[in-house]
Amino acid sequence: MFNAEFLITSLVVVLIPGTGVIYTVSTGLFLGWRASIAAAFGCTIGIVPHLSASILGLSAILHMSAVAFQIVKYAGAVYLLYLAWSMWRDIGALKFNSSSPKNSLRQIATRGFLINILNPKLSIFFLAFLPLFVSPNTSSPMFEMFILSIVFMAMTLIIFIMYGISANRVRKHVINSPRIIVWLQRSFAATFAALGVKLAMTDQ
């Protein structure tokens, strides 16, 4: 049902750093490996509505409706700017924690979910991406797209967890350097702000 071409293309797509990757990495770096897994899980779940929309053809409606697209796009941009402001505001206040409370993990996962669900371009991407790998001779294209979606989500979750855990391993090299911590916080805050501005300014 899925071939090496689909797996390789999906791997490249998932590996490309985006808002989800940046969020997972920053979470793993500052809050620990458990938090990074929560972030990866939230970002992955945030893909579900877009994949569902693609399978059902709803993303085509979103693509044709300029108003709906703009509303979701600006909501996503505002949320990214909010994350940037929150991180910048907390510069010097974040600590490297070895563990996170359950409530915090839930909040981290929710943020990851919102980051991806408020990106309308994901729906357009999956609408153009998934059909490329559906067999033209299949009797149930929707079922095949569903299976491809599950595989893509599994790859996303695994790779994001690897990103987060890798970031967590770097913590020991910077844990005793407040200057590096502040620099990293500023860098992540600026990155979120830049991505928010880019999302707001790009055309459909």
C-alpha positions in Angstrom: 0.0 0.0 0.0 2.9 2.4 0.8 6.3 2.2 -0.9 9.8 3.4 -0.3 9.1 6.6 -2.2 6.3 7.5 0.2 8.5 6.7 3.3 11.4 8.7 2.0 9.3 11.7 1.1 7.5 11.6 4.4 10.8 11.3 6.3 12.2 14.4 4.5 9.0 16.3 5.2 9.0 15.4 8.9 12.7 16.1 9.3 12.5 19.7 7.9 12.5 22.0 11.0 9.1 23.8 11.4 7.1 25.2 14.3 6.5 21.7 15.7 10.1 20.7 15.7 11.2 24.0 17.2 8.6 23.7 19.9 9.6 20.1 20.7 13.3 20.9 20.8 12.9 24.0 23.0 10.6 22.0 25.4 13.1 19.1 25.6 16.0 21.6 26.2 14.3 23.5 29.0 11.8 21.1 30.6 13.3 17.7 30.1 12.7 14.5 28.2 9.2 13.8 29.6 8.1 17.3 28.5 9.6 16.8 25.1 7.5 13.6 24.6 4.4 15.5 25.6 5.2 18.2 23.1 5.8 15.6 20.4 2.5 13.9 21.2 0.6 17.2 21.1 2.2 18.2 17.8 1.3 14.8 16.3 -2.3 15.0 17.4 -2.5 18.5 15.9 -2.0 16.9 12.5 -5.1 14.7 12.8 -7.6 17.4 11.9 -5.6 18.4 8.8 -5.3 14.8 7.7 -9.0 14.2 8.3 -9.8 17.3 6.3 -7.7 16.1 3.5 -9.3 12.7 3.4 -12.8 14.2 3.5 -11.9 16.9 1.0 -12.6 19.7 3.5 -9.2 21.2 2.8 -10.4 22.0 -0.7 -13.1 24.1 0.7 -10.6 25.8 3.0 -8.4 26.4 0.0 -11.3 28.0 -2.0 -12.6 30.1 0.9 -10.2 33.0 1.3 -12.0 34.3 4.3 -11.8 30.9 6.2 -8.2 30.5 5.3 -7.3 34.0 6.5 -9.1 33.6 9.8 -7.3 30.4 10.6 -4.0 31.7 9.3 -4.1 34.9 11.4 -5.2 32.9 14.5 -2.1 30.7 14.1 0.2 33.7 13.6 -1.2 35.4 16.7 -0.6 32.2 18.7 3.0 31.9 17.5 3.6 35.6 18.5 2.0 34.9 21.9 4.5 32.0 22.4 7.3 34.2 21.3 6.2 36.9 23.8 5.8 34.4 26.6 9.2 33.0 26.1 10.8 36.4 25.8 9.0 37.6 28.9 10.3 34.6 30.9 14.0 35.2 29.9 16.1 34.4 32.9 13.2 32.8 34.7 13.2 29.4 33.1 15.0 26.6 34.9 16.3 23.3 33.8 13.9 20.9 35.5 14.5 17.1 35.8 10.7 16.5 35.8 7.4 18.1 35.0 4.1 18.0 36.9 1.3 16.1 35.1 -0.7 19.3 34.7 2.3 20.9 33.0 2.7 17.9 30.6 -1.0 18.3 29.7 -0.4 22.0 29.0 2.7 21.3 26.9 0.8 18.8 24.8 -2.1 21.3 24.3 0.3 23.9 23.1 1.8 21.5 20.6 -1.7 20.6 19.4 -2.6 24.3 19.0 0.6 25.1 17.1 -0.2 22.5 14.4 -4.0 22.8 14.3 -3.8 26.6 13.7 -1.7 26.2 10.6 -4.1 26.0 7.6 -1.3 25.3 5.2 -1.0 21.8 6.6 -4.5 21.0 5.2 -3.5 22.2 1.8 -0.2 20.4 2.0 -1.8 17.0 2.8 -4.5 17.5 0.2 -1.7 17.8 -2.4 0.7 15.3 -0.7 -1.3 12.2 0.2 -3.1 11.6 -3.1 0.2 11.3 -4.9 0.8 8.0 -3.2 -2.7 6.5 -3.6 -2.7 3.6 -6.0 -4.8 4.6 -9.1 -6.2 1.1 -9.2 -7.3 0.9 -5.6 -11.0 0.2 -4.8 -11.0 2.3 -1.6 -8.8 5.5 -1.9 -10.1 6.9 1.3 -9.0 3.8 3.3 -5.6 3.9 1.6 -5.2 7.6 2.4 -6.2 6.8 6.0 -3.4 4.1 6.2 -0.9 6.6 4.7 -2.0 9.2 7.3 -1.4 6.7 10.2 2.1 5.9 8.9 2.9 9.6 8.5 1.7 10.4 12.0 3.8 7.5 13.4 6.9 8.8 11.7 6.2 12.3 13.0 5.8 11.2 16.6 9.0 9.1 16.5 11.1 11.7 14.9 9.8 14.5 17.1 10.5 12.4 20.2 14.1 11.9 18.9 14.4 15.6 18.4 13.2 16.3 21.9 15.4 13.7 23.6 18.4 14.8 21.6 17.8 18.4 22.8 17.5 17.1 26.3 20.9 15.5 26.1 22.4 18.9 25.3 21.1 20.3 28.6 24.1 19.0 30.6 26.4 21.2 28.4 24.6 24.4 29.2 22.9 23.8 32.5 25.5 25.8 34.4 25.6 28.7 32.0 22.9 31.3 32.6 24.2 33.3 29.6 23.7 30.4 27.2 20.2 29.8 28.7 19.2 33.4 28.1 20.7 33.3 24.5 18.7 30.1 23.8 15.5 31.6 25.1 15.9 34.7 23.0 16.7 32.6 19.9 13.6 30.5 20.3 11.4 33.5 21.0 12.8 35.3 17.9 12.2 32.1 15.8 8.6 31.8 17.0 8.0 35.5 16.2 9.6 35.2 12.8 7.4 32.1 12.0 4.3 34.0 13.1 5.1 37.0 11.0 5.9 34.7 8.0 2.6 32.9 8.4 0.7 36.1 8.6 2.3 37.7 5.5 2.4 34.7 3.2 -0.4 34.3 0.6 -2.6 31.3 0.4 
